[in-house]
Amino acid sequence: MSKAVSESTDIRVYDVFLSFRGEDTRRSFTGNLYNCLEKRGIHTFIGDYDFESGEEIKASLSEAIEHSRVFVIVFSENYASSSWCLDGLVRILDFTEDNHRPVIPVFFDVEPSHVRHQKGIYGEALAMHERRLNPESYKVMKWRNALRQAANLSGYAFKHGDGYEYKLIEKIVEDISNKIKISRPVVDRPVGLEYRMLEVDWLLDATSLAGVHMIGICGIGGIGKTTLARAVYHSAAGHFDTSCFLGNVRENAMKHGLVHLQQTLLAEIFRENNIRLTSVEQGISLIKKMLPRKRLLLVLDDVCELDDLRALVGSPDWFGPGSRVIITTRDRHLLKAHGVDKVYEVEVLANGEALELLCWKAFRTDRVHPDFINKLNRAITFASGIPLALELIGSSLYGRGIEEWESTLDQYEKNPPRDIHMALKISFDALGYLEKEVFLDIACFFNGFELAEIEHILGAHHGCCLKFHIGALVEKSLIMIDEHGRVQMHDLIQQMGREIVRQESPEHPGKRSRLWSTEDIVHVLEDNTGTCKIQSIILDFSKSEKVVQWDGMAFVKMISLRTLIIRKECFSKGPKKLPNSLRVLEWWGCPSKSLPSDFKPEKLAILKLPYSGFMSLELPNFLHMRVLNFDRCEFLTRTPDLSGFPILKELFFVFCENLVEIHDSVGFLDKLEIMNFEGCSKLETFPPIKLTSLESINLSHCSSLVSFPEILGKMENITHLSLEYTAISKLPNSIRELVRLQSLELHNCGMVQLPSSIVTLRELEVLSICQCEGLRFSKQDEDVKNKSLLMPSSYLKQVNLWSCSISDEFIDTGLAWFANVKSLDLSANNFTILPSCIQECRLLRKLYLDYCTHLQEIRGIPPNLETLSAIRCTSLKDLDLAVPLESTKAGCCLRELILDDCENLQEIRGIPPSIEFLSATNCRSLTASCRRMLLKQELHEAGNKRYSLPGTRIPEWFEHCSRGQSISFWFRNKFPVISLCLAGLMHKHPFGLKPIVSINGNKMKTEFQRRWFYFEFPVLTDHILIFGERQIKFEDNVDEVVSENDWNHVVVSVDVDFKWNPTEPLVVRTGLHVIKPKSSVEDIRFIDPYKPTFL
């Protein structure tokens, strides 16, 4: 157990330095204390002076003192009789005074006062030293001072018979653990470490004795997993019986094997160096046998194989209750596979944290000369928040000038430092073959792309589904999928991947597997230096005006090329040869008039040639083709025969403006899912279709198309059909074969007749037919006669018949079909009366009649209607809001009534109290009686109202009025329920208003102020606007600004949002009403209650 100082040849750092008299406590108290400290993982130097000789403390002992963090002085019976002990005590106190290290005195079977005042046996010992060292009595004075100083420190006292020795040792060890937690540094500049530790500490729950928890710390290389784990380890170790930090598991397992790791684990925990294992199974058996008796904190750092975990921490029941295991890894799936569900994902440093760390490493200070700011920002951008990169960059630039910073950063941006590259490459090296290929594809081409597009292209390139492999890259923290479904790869990881490809042939791009650099691609194509090594080329010239001057033969030697994507017209001529190895070919603006005659790639899956100059298409059979795209090929007049494309899923001929003929084979592609011929303006007919897999068809903007294709059989996958801006005048009865159609849009087309069979579409929810003049339903045909198929559609929820010249005849006969509709838009039509039969639409919630300029009467509303909008119905004179008699018992549901610019409206009858929002802006013909009825106090007393109508005077029931656009009052106790009235409001431009509430000078956030009232049209005359609330809900803490039991001053003002610059004041007068059933009148004043009143 004892360690002679002379045996130490290397300078070591100790957690604890034990100073004691060996003959007193070596084999008892101090020996037991040492053993407990070591078992806790607290590295301890034992200063046993009985083994020393000579007159001075040896240099090695002095070094041990200087390299210790905590000092324990065990004052025992014979401690003061040893000059070695006393010299050591002086040295310790001198050192700790200068370096602020903790000292813990333990008074073992001695009185602290005897040590402090040198009485009893301590007095006798010091007297003996004085007689022996009379010429050097100054040394005895130093010893006396040291004893006095040490005895005055907070410590522990123990006397035999007063308690158990082991309990004292437990207290001392716990005390030391807590002190080490503070004094032991993990890094010299722990930037951002503290709050990350708190996150892991919360998962760790170190003080709980319940169960055994395994916690994962996951992240990319260099992000600080080990630093974080070590910091948490040092912080929490004091709570456990024993602890072990097993570092570099991946590397040690590769070099020495799992048996060596098991031996190391057991040796660290039990402080036994002679443990020898012969197999992993034996190690597992021994761990399971020995560790359940201990409450253990174990860290396994940098694990990459599941077998490592199975051999070292196979199951929670291997450990004692309350034990914790922390595992750091780059592979999230590894943790999942081992059943670790508590995982902390380490994030990159924020910009402020990155700046702090970089400044410390580069300048050793937080103060930076302004000349370096731009360089620092550049370095931070390059490092992208990875601590390892920031430390390496900062250290390499320490003491360097501006020019050296510039040149070094230039170099790093081209070729990152090797240490960074190698740290990140570890994760790459652990991937399987196909995972490596996908990783390099993303690094070179697809960082920031949508996941669906990557799966689409790479699935075709590699010939298989890659969801699993992409998922593996996510789990290994090499990529992430953001909230928008885009794949994101850290900049340094991307550079690492691209560097791997570049190293395939540093000097000859044509010998690399992937080409992404415009410069390299142009060089290879213009100089014909491509080889069979090239697998992928993606060239995006969208930000360049360069034209590639080539002879069209550059692809001849690229016999392994699978993916060729060229975006933007940038070539002097088209290709004369294309490799038959291609699986993905996308070429925007290809200057060829046709594909090379010998181009017959057997495995081509994606062919996209938009904006190209093809005159005609004669394509061979492509048995693997899934996507075909010839968008905006303006010279194409017909589609090719596609009968040799058995698995084609997507077909695009968007805005091929000269396309006039669709080959019949298009109608029989039974795997086709998406078909888009939008904007083919010369296309007049479409062949019959029997596309059993079709999910989407787009024929919108085919302005010459006069008929929808005949449907030859059930098509169960189409849910949306858009025929906007076509010349189609009627739909075929075979439309009923679209049995799963949910949405049908027929905007701005020639539609005049809907087939009766449309009612058989039982899943149709949205029918939108806009600007189709003369629309009518066809008469019942023989297929549906007497079969009750013209009953109301049970699925149809939303109908939009905007601007279809709908007449009174249609309204009389067609409304019955909408009996189950919830939203009906009949705006901008020609009918004159909305008949009372509208009340039969019992499920209708929203009814829009805007811009029906011929509408004169509304004879009732449906019983469950919530919103009625009739904006600019300029002929409307009478509005009856009556509901069926049987519905009045349950109360009307109408909440919103919008009648803006109904300039001839005179009467609104049957106003229900349920209306919360009424806008009658510019309804200048309303009768006086109608206005009085709308402003009756009873209608507004429930609160939660917003009414706007023409008028000049604030109603009399508003108790308090003031000029301008603000008003004030005082309240105590509970904030009152109020209504606000604004008068004036005439303005020639649209604007919005909202109330603002301030209490005692503090502007409050309320739901009240979020409720803007917008005037969408110029307000032509004076208006009244009433805001009422059931109860104002404050988002701020009102208690912080309200004086309890005292009067509080409230100012309610108006915030105005102008769409144009205001030129004149809006609000002339403001009124305020207290809703009395909900407020105490005694607690409200409209004059300052603190001002004296005079009789």
DALIN-V569979 format. One record per run of one state. SS is the DSSP state (helix for helix, strand for strand, loop for the rest). FROM is the first residue (numbers start at 0). TO is the last residue. If there is no record, write none. Layout:
ss=SS from=FROM to=TO
ss=SS from=FROM to=TO
This chain:
ss=loop from=0 to=3
ss=helix from=4 to=6
ss=loop from=7 to=12
ss=strand from=13 to=19
ss=loop from=20 to=20
ss=helix from=21 to=24
ss=loop from=25 to=27
ss=helix from=28 to=38
ss=loop from=39 to=42
ss=strand from=43 to=47
ss=helix from=48 to=50
ss=loop from=51 to=57
ss=helix from=58 to=65
ss=loop from=66 to=66
ss=strand from=67 to=74
ss=loop from=75 to=77
ss=helix from=78 to=80
ss=loop from=81 to=81
ss=helix from=82 to=98
ss=loop from=99 to=100
ss=strand from=101 to=107
ss=loop from=108 to=110
ss=helix from=111 to=116
ss=loop from=117 to=118
ss=helix from=119 to=131
ss=loop from=132 to=132
ss=helix from=133 to=150
ss=loop from=151 to=154
ss=strand from=155 to=157
ss=loop from=158 to=163
ss=helix from=164 to=182
ss=loop from=183 to=191
ss=helix from=192 to=203
ss=loop from=204 to=211
ss=strand from=212 to=217
ss=loop from=218 to=223
ss=helix from=224 to=238
ss=loop from=239 to=240
ss=strand from=241 to=245
ss=loop from=246 to=247
ss=helix from=248 to=255
ss=loop from=256 to=256
ss=helix from=257 to=269
ss=loop from=270 to=278
ss=helix from=279 to=292
ss=loop from=293 to=294
ss=strand from=295 to=302
ss=loop from=303 to=304
ss=helix from=305 to=311
ss=loop from=312 to=314
ss=helix from=315 to=317
ss=loop from=318 to=322
ss=strand from=323 to=328
ss=loop from=329 to=330
ss=helix from=331 to=336
ss=loop from=337 to=340
ss=strand from=341 to=344
ss=loop from=345 to=349
ss=helix from=350 to=362
ss=loop from=363 to=368
ss=helix from=369 to=382
ss=loop from=383 to=385
ss=helix from=386 to=395
ss=loop from=396 to=400
ss=helix from=401 to=413
ss=loop from=414 to=416
ss=helix from=417 to=428
ss=loop from=429 to=431
ss=helix from=432 to=445
ss=loop from=446 to=448
ss=strand from=449 to=449
ss=helix from=450 to=461
ss=loop from=462 to=465
ss=helix from=466 to=474
ss=loop from=475 to=478
ss=strand from=479 to=480
ss=loop from=481 to=484
ss=strand from=485 to=487
ss=loop from=488 to=489
ss=helix from=490 to=501
ss=loop from=502 to=507
ss=helix from=508 to=510
ss=loop from=511 to=512
ss=strand from=513 to=514
ss=loop from=515 to=516
ss=helix from=517 to=526
ss=loop from=527 to=534
ss=strand from=535 to=539
ss=loop from=540 to=546
ss=strand from=547 to=547
ss=loop from=548 to=561
ss=strand from=562 to=566
ss=loop from=567 to=569
ss=strand from=570 to=570
ss=loop from=571 to=582
ss=strand from=583 to=586
ss=loop from=587 to=604
ss=strand from=605 to=607
ss=loop from=608 to=625
ss=strand from=626 to=628
ss=loop from=629 to=636
ss=strand from=637 to=637
ss=loop from=638 to=648
ss=strand from=649 to=651
ss=loop from=652 to=659
ss=strand from=660 to=660
ss=loop from=661 to=662
ss=helix from=663 to=667
ss=loop from=668 to=672
ss=strand from=673 to=675
ss=loop from=676 to=687
ss=strand from=688 to=688
ss=loop from=689 to=694
ss=strand from=695 to=697
ss=loop from=698 to=709
ss=strand from=710 to=710
ss=loop from=711 to=718
ss=strand from=719 to=721
ss=loop from=722 to=728
ss=strand from=729 to=729
ss=loop from=730 to=731
ss=helix from=732 to=736
ss=loop from=737 to=741
ss=strand from=742 to=744
ss=loop from=745 to=751
ss=strand from=752 to=753
ss=loop from=754 to=754
ss=helix from=755 to=759
ss=loop from=760 to=764
ss=strand from=765 to=767
ss=loop from=768 to=774
ss=strand from=775 to=776
ss=loop from=777 to=796
ss=strand from=797 to=799
ss=loop from=800 to=806
ss=helix from=807 to=817
ss=loop from=818 to=821
ss=strand from=822 to=824
ss=loop from=825 to=831
ss=strand from=832 to=833
ss=loop from=834 to=834
ss=helix from=835 to=839
ss=loop from=840 to=844
ss=strand from=845 to=847
ss=loop from=848 to=855
ss=strand from=856 to=858
ss=loop from=859 to=865
ss=strand from=866 to=868
ss=loop from=869 to=876
ss=strand from=877 to=879
ss=loop from=880 to=883
ss=helix from=884 to=887
ss=loop from=888 to=894
ss=strand from=895 to=897
ss=loop from=898 to=905
ss=strand from=906 to=908
ss=loop from=909 to=915
ss=strand from=916 to=919
ss=loop from=920 to=926
ss=helix from=927 to=933
ss=loop from=934 to=935
ss=helix from=936 to=939
ss=loop from=940 to=944
ss=strand from=945 to=949
ss=loop from=950 to=958
ss=strand from=959 to=962
ss=loop from=963 to=964
ss=strand from=965 to=970
ss=loop from=971 to=976
ss=strand from=977 to=983
ss=loop from=984 to=985
ss=strand from=986 to=986
ss=loop from=987 to=989
ss=strand from=990 to=998
ss=loop from=999 to=1000
ss=strand from=1001 to=1003
ss=loop from=1004 to=1004
ss=strand from=1005 to=1005
ss=helix from=1006 to=1009
ss=loop from=1010 to=1011
ss=strand from=1012 to=1014
ss=loop from=1015 to=1017
ss=strand from=1018 to=1018
ss=loop from=1019 to=1021
ss=strand from=1022 to=1027
ss=loop from=1028 to=1032
ss=strand from=1033 to=1033
ss=loop from=1034 to=1036
ss=helix from=1037 to=1039
ss=loop from=1040 to=1046
ss=strand from=1047 to=1057
ss=loop from=1058 to=1065
ss=strand from=1066 to=1073
ss=loop from=1074 to=1074
ss=helix from=1075 to=1077
ss=loop from=1078 to=1079
ss=helix from=1080 to=1082
ss=strand from=1083 to=1084
ss=loop from=1085 to=1094
